[in-house]
Amino acid sequence: MSCFALALLFFTSGSTAQAELPIIGKVASALSPAHSGRPRVMAVRSEAPQWHDSFEAGWAAARRSGRPMLIFITSKDCRFCDAMKRDTLCDAGIQARLANGFVPIILRPDTNPEILARIPVTTYPTTLLALPRGKVIAHRVGYQPPGLFNELLGLAPSPPN
């Protein structure tokens, strides 16, 4: 499937900030009733990253694999989100890095209202980098071109082999 189709999946599944963010583990445990039903994973192709559209499913995958989470928070009708999906997340180098070293999670207010009620999101898109134990180690707000996005990914510790 092409990157254009990947962007369509994002659309239809419908500047740098230094502020301290909450520890995701506390956020997730506060949501108690577990996500009902089977966790959904958006598989595009084997070389492409597998995006989780459920925080709980993505966090469980991160804990199992030891890989850091890349959490992309987007909304409908956001031209900067759309541009980042098209320009940055479809970049071949970034796709390879995400597929081989991260657990990518995409969250939207319409499909993830409980978790996003507990994460301070002031601007879309917002991108978080978190360790498998749940601590947010970096975040960026607004459009991130591939170069800046690669810098963000570089802040993550290397996952275990």
C-alpha positions, 0 to 999 in steps of 0.5 A: 500500500502506498504512503498516500493510502497510509495517509488516508488511513490516518485521515479516515480512521478519521515548534518545539515545546519544553513543558513537563508532561505527565507520566503516561503510566499514571494516565493509563492506570487512571483510565481503569476499565480496560479497553473493551474488545480486541486492540486494533492495529493498522497494518499497512505493509511489512516494511511500514510501521504498524500504527496502533490506534489504541493507547492501551494496545500500543503501550502493551506492545512497547512493554513487550518489545522494550521499544519506546513509543512514538505517540502522534496526536492529531485531529480531523480538519487539521492542515498541519496534521495532514501535512505532517502525515503526508510529508513526515510520516510518509518519509521512507527513512522515518518509516524505516526508523519507526518500523525498526525501533519504535511502537507508533501510536496515533491518537485522535480526540474523537476516538481516544477521548479518555486518554486525551482528557488526561494529556495536556494537548494545546496544539495539533499535531502533538508528538510525544516520545515515551519509554515503555514504562510510560515516562514521556521523555520528549514532545513537540507541538505543531508540524515537524518536518522530517529533519526535526522529526528525526532529531526527536526520534534520536532522543530515544534510547536504543531498544534492546535487540 
